[in-house]
Amino acid sequence: MLTEATHRRLAFASARTREIWEPRLESLSVAAVATELHLVTTGALDASLVWCPYDSLAAFVEQLKASHLEWKAGQPVLRAIERADPEAAALDLLTQISYPLMVSLPGGDAASVSIDTNDPTDTARMFGYPACCAAAWAGKLAAGTADPLASLLSESSWAGKPLTAGVMLGALGLGPVRHLPCNPDCAPSGNMARIFLEAMASIGFTAEAGWLAQMVEWRVRASLVGGIAEVETGAFRFTWQSGDASTAAPSVTSGNGTPEAAPSGLSSIFAKPSVPARKPVAPAAAVSAPAGEDFARAGFANTFAHRSRWSTVVWEQSKLLRKARTIVHPACGGGLLLELLLQSHPSLRVCGIEADVTLAARARARLREDRSMIVEADWMLELERRDAEQASFDLAFVDPEPLLDLSGDRRGVIVAGLAKLARSTVFIATDRALGRFGTLEAMVSTLGGVPVAGRARYISCLFAGPVPAVMIA
């Protein structure tokens, strides 16, 4: 069963890896669908579930007709993670819709089955799950687990197993591991992966089958934090909104291979992840961070996690950013978040506030002089002294964790000061903060507020508190 890969947000490790692997992934997506249809046509599978974007639906239906296959559509889903813009044109919204199509031979048992109401065990077996895996997956669905990666991360036995990297990369919808095996050593699942690769090569996609065989040998790490699942490789990483928003589980790493053209310095997935402990520092202190260690001070285990999390924040807040002209980031560190904001929205004017002179200098060096300003100051002290009546910026990005170590009175003064700094505030949660509080909702509660009802509570949620338009990211 092919996963809805269009839900995935993919980023490459370098321009060179993009040059090599972006066209390969596009070729693999074509090869994977062709292989699925071939397996159904030859009777190796009773049926396959293929997710098709709205704008490709007509062409795919013609492909099915040419292959003499039947199809049945399930409930369509909206691919976009962020809330739909009510002002967007109807056609724009249609391009974000994907349809699950159950494909089968005419007259087969699968032709009379409903995608949405059939018994999950029977459906899984029709899609080629071994009997042991079909029963196990039905049990997980009954228990409320709908994301295979979330299930994998909940069991430490998957680390370092041959099938693990295939399951992680399977979220791209390319195969060869097309389902969550019942256990890390499931022999029938390994055999199904081999059959998939052999079938791909047999219909003319020899190069693609070779790339896919290499990929399942790669060193891969997967994690699930705040409802956002992420898979990292040396060539690219991809994220999606998981159906499981429970407390973060330990990441799992598997495989030893290195992708072609992977940057030699990209070693975060080879290191054991950890969450750095928070060390309280007096407000007036300015401790210089050694070069290359911005991530630890910012609350992350490594550079890759630092960039990945901040990239997710930029993506999540894209709707707010489209309406903003000026941004401020108190305690901006080396300026990574500001750099990512300018990369995605070049017209912004950004300001960073940083007490550490070394980090402030590093931020100035990485940002465009004509679009940025870095102020050397303690942002909390500045807010306590601020007497401006009107906000100076459209949007502020703030890590609220330091506020939680202050007295209630001082915290209230600083939070109130944020309203005088920016018209809207985005609170950003580091991995250290999530490790400390478990979930964003728990951190919001500790700050004395509650999320506004009716909004998502995964990576971001509106905050009902003393600042009129506060966003938690």
Secondary structure, 3 states (H helix, E strand, C coil): CCCCHHHCEEEECCHHHHHHHHHHHHHHHHHHHHHHHHHHHCCCCCEEEEEEEHHHHHHHHHHHHHCCCEEEECCCEECCCCCCCCCCCHHHHHCCEEEEEEEECCCCHHHHCCCCCCCHHHHHHHCCCCHHHHHHHHHHHHCCCCCHHHHHHCCHHHCCCCCHHHHHHHCCCCCCCCCCCCCCCCHHHHHHHHHHHHHHHHCCCHHHHHHHHHHCCECEEEEEECCEEEEECCCEEEEEECCCCCCCEEEEEECCECCCCCCCCCCHHHCCCCCCCCCCCCCCCCCCCCCCCHHHHHCCCCHHHHHHHHHHHHHHCHHHHHCCCEEEEECCCCCHHHHHHHHHCCCCEEEEECCCHHHHHHHHHHCCCCCEEEECCCHHHHHHHCCCCCCCEEEEEECCHHHHHCCHHHHHHHHHHHHHHEEEEEECCCHHHHHHHCCHHHHHHHCCCEECCCCCCCCCEEEECCCCCEEEC
